[in-house]
Amino acid sequence: MLTSDRIEDRLADAENLVRGGADIGDPAAFVSGLWSSIYERAPMHLRSGVIRRLLAIGRMLGVSHTHGAAAAARP
């Protein structure tokens, strides 16, 4: 489980990469990786804030990501 400080650091790093125009590769994969590495490891009481920021990062990249959709679509 991630601490609130670690979550803040990871989200801030991701936001700075996106705003700075860094080469992040496939935007959909980048956003999906953030959901896996941050949201899934965040304590329940911090998840609503994480969701808002991850969705905002996705919007900045033009990525519409529904967490868990890829896993649910698998047979």
C-alpha positions, -999 to +999 in steps of 0.1 A: +000+000+000+013+034-009+014+063+015-002+096+007+032+112+002+042+085-023+009+088-041+014+126-044+049+122-057+039+097-083+009+117-095+029+150-096+057+132-116+031+119-141+014+153-144+048+171-149+058+146-176+025+152-195+025+190-191+062+191-201+055+172-233+078+142-224+078+112-246+057+088-226+052+063-254+017+050-259-006+074-239-032+046-233-005+023-219+009+052-198-025+059-182-032+022-177+001+018-160-007+047-136-040+031-127-022-001-119+007+013-101-011+041-081-048+035-078-047-002-071-021+004-044-038+034-028-056+031+005-094+032+001-098+066+018-074+082-008-088+066-040-114+093-048-087+119-051-065+096-071-094+089-095-099+126-102-062+132-109-058+101-131-089+110-151-074+145-155-041+131-168-061+109-192-080+140-205-047+158-210-036+129-232-069+124-250-072+090-234-106+077-221-097+050-196-122+029-177-102+012-149-107-026-151-123-025-186-095-044-202-095-071-175-133-074-177-133-078-214-110-108-213-127-142-216 
